[in-house]
Amino acid sequence: MHSTTARAVDGQGERIDAIDILRGVALFGVLMVNLVSEFRVSIFQQFLPPDPATGVLDGWIETLVRAGFEMKAFAVFSLLFGLGLAVQFERLARTGRPRYWLTRRLAVLLVFGLVHLLLIWNGDILTEYALGGLLVLPLLAAPVWALAVAAACLFALYAYIGMVPVGIPWPEAAWFQQHVALANQVYATGGYAEIHRFSIDELANLLPLHIYIFPRTLALFLLGALAWRTGVARKPEQHRRLLAAIAVAGIAGGAALSTVETAAGMGQTVLATGYAATVLLLAQRRMLHVFAPLGRMAFTNYIAQSLIFGVIFFGYGLGQFGRLGAAPVFLLGLVVYAAQMTASAWWLRHYRYGPLEWLWRTLMYGAVQPMRVALREKD
């Protein structure tokens, strides 16, 4: 079917505010984790003993980000990505070729992800999402029970990897100390070429982290698709009791599991589902609608954060890597998030999509997409 026909039926105008709000809220957690734990210092800093020179406030902020957002924000993002795949698959089914169009969509995302990973920042999640999306694509038309069984099996695999040594290569303790010291020097003082080489070299050491988390990512994609297929995310206002139960059980159960070392990974995942259910419950309140524009432009905002923080922390910019405490960096995150919230709201009053969302759709369909909002749409 011609791309213009596909564009006409993919339902991009049929936004669900609650989902955009949840995506915008989740973006705050993603920003803070990336900023405090990965742009400010080496991602491998977390595997070293606590620095005794860390100030009290900095320590509190690190604990807040670790306990409140780390792994949970990305889990919510993964849920939303799977949900988005299910929405797209359902709407593109009207073309008769949903797998074809979704494969194109994910292929374009893979290109974006590789550019981000290899040229901007090696903390990229887009590449993993694109590859994972291609793997779960055959399951999107499966019965609901099959989605549930597949998700349960993947969660079980993730829990098993977390509890039992399975031979995933991992550096010795002394390596972390040496690598963090070298990272502080290269990222803070190096030029773009030196930082790029170091960043590429780091990928081999980051791979075990991605191998460990990948089953969870796939399981959350399927859980997100399940949330759409069952109607819970499609019409959250009609499932308030169920969402309330998930919120209470998820937050309480997830917090309890997170205190058990061998079950912490699953605990963080359960906690994330509680967070997501809570936001969907509260999304009917007008005060949360300010997060919706951020959610609609999450792709653009995510890449923009990498560019902004690269200039602030890396040697080709201000060179603040390894030099700032968690507290001032957290404040910086609040400023950037507020600026993106304001900019996203302004942009979407004039344009249908964020800049990268528009480019993604244009490349997916192979035809330039309409960008400006028509006067009647503004009214």
C-alpha positions as CSV (number, residue, x, y, z in Angstrom):
1,M,0.0,0.0,0.0
2,H,1.3,3.5,-0.8
3,S,2.8,5.4,2.0
4,T,0.2,8.2,1.8
5,T,-2.5,5.6,2.6
6,A,-0.5,4.3,5.5
7,R,-0.1,7.9,6.8
8,A,-3.9,8.4,6.6
9,V,-4.7,5.4,8.8
10,D,-1.9,5.2,11.4
11,G,-3.9,7.4,13.7
12,Q,-1.1,9.8,14.8
13,G,-3.7,12.4,15.7
14,E,-5.5,10.1,18.1
15,R,-3.4,10.9,21.1
16,I,-4.1,9.5,24.5
17,D,-3.2,12.2,27.1
18,A,-2.7,9.7,29.9
19,I,0.1,7.9,28.0
20,D,1.8,11.2,26.9
21,I,1.7,12.3,30.6
22,L,3.2,9.1,31.8
23,R,5.9,9.4,29.1
24,G,6.7,13.0,30.2
25,V,6.9,12.0,33.8
26,A,9.1,9.0,33.0
27,L,11.4,11.3,31.1
28,F,12.1,13.2,34.3
29,G,13.4,10.0,35.9
30,V,15.5,9.1,32.8
31,L,17.0,12.6,32.8
32,M,18.0,12.4,36.4
33,V,19.5,8.9,36.3
34,N,21.5,9.8,33.1
35,L,22.6,13.1,34.6
36,V,23.5,12.1,38.1
37,S,24.9,8.6,37.5
38,E,26.2,8.7,33.9
39,F,27.0,12.2,32.6
40,R,28.3,13.6,35.9
41,V,30.6,10.6,36.6
42,S,31.5,7.3,34.9
43,I,28.7,4.8,34.9
44,F,31.2,2.4,36.6
45,Q,31.5,4.8,39.6
46,Q,28.5,2.9,41.2
47,F,30.7,-0.2,41.5
48,L,33.3,1.5,43.7
49,P,33.0,2.0,47.5
50,P,31.3,5.3,48.4
51,D,33.6,8.3,48.4
52,P,34.1,9.5,52.0
53,A,34.5,13.1,50.7
54,T,30.9,13.1,49.4
55,G,28.9,15.9,51.1
56,V,25.8,15.0,53.0
57,L,23.4,16.7,50.6
58,D,25.2,15.1,47.6
59,G,24.8,11.7,49.3
60,W,21.1,12.3,49.9
61,I,20.6,13.2,46.2
62,E,22.5,10.1,45.0
63,T,20.4,7.9,47.3
64,L,17.2,9.6,46.1
65,V,18.1,9.0,42.4
66,R,19.3,5.5,43.0
67,A,16.3,4.4,45.2
68,G,13.6,6.5,43.4
69,F,14.5,6.4,39.7
70,E,17.4,4.1,38.8
71,M,16.2,1.2,36.7
72,K,12.5,2.2,37.4
73,A,12.4,5.1,35.0
74,F,13.8,3.0,32.2
75,A,11.4,0.2,33.1
76,V,8.5,2.6,32.6
77,F,10.0,3.8,29.4
78,S,10.3,0.2,28.2
79,L,6.6,-0.4,29.1
80,L,5.7,2.7,27.1
81,F,7.8,1.6,24.1
82,G,6.0,-1.8,24.0
83,L,2.7,-0.1,24.4
84,G,3.5,2.2,21.5
85,L,4.4,-0.8,19.3
86,A,1.0,-2.3,20.1
87,V,-0.8,0.9,19.2
88,Q,1.1,1.3,16.0
89,F,0.6,-2.4,15.0
90,E,-3.2,-2.0,15.6
91,R,-3.5,1.2,13.6
92,L,-1.3,0.1,10.8
93,A,-3.2,-3.2,10.5
94,R,-5.7,-1.1,8.5
95,T,-3.0,-0.9,5.7
96,G,-2.9,-4.7,5.6
97,R,0.9,-4.5,6.1
98,P,1.5,-3.6,9.8
99,R,4.7,-5.7,10.1
100,Y,6.2,-4.0,7.0
101,W,5.6,-0.5,8.3
102,L,6.7,-1.3,11.9
103,T,9.8,-2.9,10.6
104,R,10.6,0.3,8.7
105,R,9.8,2.3,11.8
106,L,12.2,0.3,13.9
107,A,14.9,0.2,11.2
108,V,14.9,4.0,11.2
109,L,15.0,4.1,15.0
110,L,18.0,1.7,14.8
111,V,19.8,4.2,12.6
112,F,19.1,7.0,15.0
113,G,20.2,4.9,17.9
114,L,23.5,3.9,16.2
115,V,24.2,7.6,15.4
116,H,23.5,8.5,19.0
117,L,25.5,5.6,20.4
118,L,28.6,6.0,18.2
119,L,28.8,9.7,17.7
120,I,27.1,11.4,20.7
121,W,26.9,9.3,23.9
122,N,27.5,5.6,24.6
123,G,24.6,5.5,27.2
124,D,22.1,5.2,24.3
125,I,19.0,3.1,24.8
126,L,17.5,3.6,21.3
127,T,19.6,0.9,19.7
128,E,18.6,-1.7,22.3
129,Y,14.9,-0.6,21.9
130,A,15.0,-0.9,18.1
131,L,16.6,-4.4,18.2
132,G,14.2,-5.5,20.9
133,G,11.3,-4.2,19.0
134,L,12.2,-6.2,16.0
135,L,12.4,-9.3,18.2
136,V,9.0,-8.9,19.7
137,L,7.3,-7.7,16.5
138,P,6.2,-11.3,15.6
139,L,4.3,-11.5,18.9
140,L,2.3,-8.4,18.6
141,A,-0.5,-10.2,16.8
142,A,-0.5,-13.1,19.3
143,P,-3.4,-13.8,21.7
144,V,-3.3,-12.0,25.0
145,W,-2.5,-15.2,26.9
146,A,0.6,-15.8,24.6
147,L,1.9,-12.2,25.4
148,A,1.5,-12.9,29.1
149,V,3.2,-16.2,29.0
150,A,6.1,-14.9,26.9
151,A,6.5,-11.9,29.2
152,A,6.5,-14.2,32.3
153,C,9.2,-16.4,30.8
154,L,11.4,-13.4,30.0
155,F,10.9,-12.0,33.5
156,A,11.9,-15.4,34.9
157,L,15.0,-15.4,32.8
158,Y,15.9,-11.9,34.0
159,A,15.3,-13.0,37.7
160,Y,17.5,-16.1,37.1
161,I,20.4,-14.1,35.7
162,G,20.2,-11.8,38.7
163,M,20.3,-14.7,41.2
164,V,22.6,-17.2,39.6
165,P,26.1,-16.7,38.0
166,V,25.6,-17.4,34.3
167,G,29.0,-16.6,32.9
168,I,28.5,-13.0,31.8
169,P,32.0,-11.5,31.7
170,W,32.6,-8.9,34.3
171,P,35.8,-6.9,35.1
172,E,37.8,-7.4,38.3
173,A,37.4,-4.9,41.1
174,A,40.8,-3.2,40.4
175,W,39.7,-2.5,36.9
176,F,36.8,-0.2,38.0
177,Q,39.2,2.0,40.1
178,Q,41.6,2.4,37.2
179,H,38.9,2.9,34.6
180,V,36.9,5.6,36.5
181,A,40.1,7.6,37.1
182,L,40.9,7.4,33.4
183,A,37.3,8.3,32.4
184,N,37.4,11.4,34.7
185,Q,40.6,12.5,32.8
186,V,39.5,11.8,29.3
187,Y,35.9,13.0,29.5
188,A,36.8,16.2,31.4
189,T,39.8,17.3,29.3
190,G,39.8,15.4,26.0
191,G,38.7,16.8,22.7
192,Y,35.9,15.3,20.7
193,A,38.2,12.8,18.8
194,E,39.8,11.5,22.1
195,I,36.4,11.2,23.9
196,H,34.9,9.5,20.9
197,R,37.7,6.8,20.8
198,F,37.4,6.3,24.6
199,S,33.6,6.1,24.4
200,I,33.8,3.4,21.6
201,D,36.3,1.4,23.6
202,E,34.0,1.5,26.6
203,L,31.2,-0.3,24.7
204,A,32.8,-3.7,25.3
205,N,32.7,-3.2,29.0
206,L,29.1,-1.9,28.8
207,L,27.9,-4.9,26.9
208,P,27.5,-7.2,30.0
209,L,25.1,-4.6,31.5
210,H,23.0,-4.7,28.4
211,I,23.0,-8.5,28.2
212,Y,21.8,-8.6,31.8
213,I,19.0,-6.2,31.3
214,F,17.8,-7.3,27.8
215,P,15.4,-10.0,28.9
216,R,13.7,-7.5,31.2
217,T,13.5,-5.0,28.4
218,L,11.8,-7.5,26.1
219,A,9.4,-8.6,28.9
220,L,8.4,-5.0,29.6
221,F,7.8,-4.4,25.9
222,L,5.3,-7.3,26.0
223,L,3.8,-6.1,29.2
224,G,3.2,-2.7,27.7
225,A,1.6,-4.4,24.6
226,L,-0.5,-6.4,27.0
227,A,-1.6,-3.2,28.8
228,W,-2.9,-1.8,25.5
229,R,-4.5,-5.0,24.3
230,T,-6.4,-5.5,27.5
231,G,-7.7,-1.9,27.5
232,V,-6.0,-0.9,30.7
233,A,-3.8,1.8,29.0
234,R,-6.3,2.4,26.2
235,K,-9.0,3.7,28.6
236,P,-7.4,4.0,32.0
237,E,-10.5,5.9,33.4
238,Q,-12.5,2.7,33.0
239,H,-10.0,0.6,35.0
240,R,-9.4,2.8,38.0
241,R,-9.9,0.0,40.6
242,L,-7.4,-2.3,38.8
243,L,-4.9,0.5,38.4
244,A,-5.3,1.4,42.1
245,A,-4.6,-2.2,43.0
246,I,-1.5,-2.4,40.7
247,A,-0.3,0.9,42.2
248,V,-0.5,-0.2,45.8
249,A,0.8,-3.7,45.2
250,G,3.5,-2.5,42.8
251,I,4.9,0.2,45.1
252,A,4.6,-1.9,48.3
253,G,5.7,-5.2,46.8
254,G,8.4,-3.6,44.7
255,A,9.9,-1.7,47.7
256,A,10.0,-4.9,49.7
257,L,11.6,-6.9,47.0
258,S,14.2,-4.2,46.3
259,T,15.6,-4.7,49.8
260,V,16.5,-8.3,49.0
261,E,19.8,-8.4,47.1
262,T,19.0,-11.4,44.9
263,A,15.5,-10.0,44.1
264,A,16.4,-6.3,43.7
265,G,16.2,-6.3,39.9
266,M,12.7,-7.7,39.9
267,G,11.8,-5.4,42.8
268,Q,12.7,-2.4,40.8
269,T,10.6,-3.7,37.9
270,V,7.5,-4.3,40.1
271,L,8.0,-0.8,41.6
272,A,8.1,0.7,38.2
273,T,4.7,-0.9,37.3
274,G,3.4,0.7,40.5
275,Y,4.7,4.1,39.5
276,A,3.1,3.7,36.0
277,A,-0.3,2.7,37.4
278,T,-0.2,5.7,39.9
279,V,0.5,8.2,37.1
280,L,-2.2,6.7,34.9
281,L,-4.6,7.0,37.8
282,L,-3.8,10.7,38.4
283,A,-3.6,11.6,34.7
284,Q,-7.2,12.9,34.7
285,R,-6.2,15.8,36.9
286,R,-5.4,19.0,35.0
287,M,-2.2,19.7,36.9
288,L,-0.5,16.7,35.3
289,H,-1.4,17.8,31.7
290,V,1.7,20.0,31.7
291,F,3.8,16.8,31.2
292,A,1.9,15.8,28.0
293,P,3.9,17.9,25.6
294,L,7.2,16.5,27.0
295,G,5.8,13.0,26.4
296,R,4.8,13.8,22.8
297,M,8.3,15.1,22.1
298,A,10.1,12.5,24.2
299,F,12.4,11.4,21.4
300,T,13.5,15.0,20.6
301,N,13.9,15.8,24.3
302,Y,16.0,12.6,25.0
303,I,18.5,13.4,22.2
304,A,18.5,17.1,23.2
305,Q,19.5,16.1,26.7
306,S,22.5,14.2,25.4
307,L,23.7,17.2,23.4
308,I,23.2,19.6,26.2
309,F,24.9,17.5,28.9
310,G,27.7,16.6,26.5
311,V,28.5,20.3,26.1
312,I,28.4,20.8,29.9
313,F,30.4,17.8,31.0
314,F,32.8,16.8,28.3
315,G,36.1,18.3,27.4
316,Y,35.0,19.7,24.1
317,G,32.6,21.9,26.1
318,L,32.8,23.0,29.8
319,G,34.6,19.9,31.0
320,Q,32.7,19.4,34.2
321,F,32.8,15.6,34.1
322,G,33.8,14.2,37.5
323,R,33.9,17.6,39.1
324,L,30.4,18.4,40.3
325,G,28.5,16.9,43.2
326,A,25.1,15.3,42.8
327,A,23.2,18.2,44.4
328,P,24.1,21.0,41.9
329,V,23.7,18.5,39.0
330,F,20.2,17.6,40.3
331,L,19.4,21.3,40.3
332,L,20.8,21.6,36.7
333,G,18.5,18.7,35.8
334,L,15.4,20.5,37.1
335,V,16.4,23.6,35.1
336,V,16.8,21.6,31.9
337,Y,13.6,19.7,32.4
338,A,11.6,22.9,33.1
339,A,13.1,24.5,30.0
340,Q,12.2,21.4,27.9
341,M,8.7,21.5,29.3
342,T,8.2,25.1,28.3
343,A,9.8,24.6,24.9
344,S,7.8,21.5,24.1
345,A,4.5,23.2,25.0
346,W,5.4,26.2,22.7
347,W,6.5,24.0,19.9
348,L,3.4,21.8,19.8
349,R,1.2,24.9,19.6
350,H,2.7,25.6,16.2
351,Y,3.8,22.2,14.9
352,R,2.3,18.7,14.8
353,Y,5.4,16.8,15.9
354,G,8.7,17.4,17.6
355,P,11.6,17.8,15.1
356,L,13.0,14.3,15.5
357,E,9.5,12.8,15.7
358,W,8.8,14.5,12.3
359,L,12.0,13.2,10.8
360,W,11.4,9.7,12.1
361,R,7.9,9.6,10.5
362,T,9.2,11.2,7.2
363,L,12.0,8.5,6.9
364,M,9.6,5.7,7.9
365,Y,7.1,6.6,5.2
366,G,9.5,7.8,2.6
367,A,7.5,11.0,2.1
368,V,7.7,14.4,3.7
369,Q,5.1,14.7,6.5
370,P,3.0,17.8,7.2
371,M,4.6,19.7,10.0
372,R,2.8,23.0,10.8
373,V,-0.5,22.9,12.8
374,A,-3.4,24.2,10.7
375,L,-5.4,27.1,12.0
376,R,-8.5,24.9,12.6
377,E,-6.4,22.5,14.7
378,K,-5.2,25.5,16.8
379,D,-8.8,26.4,17.4
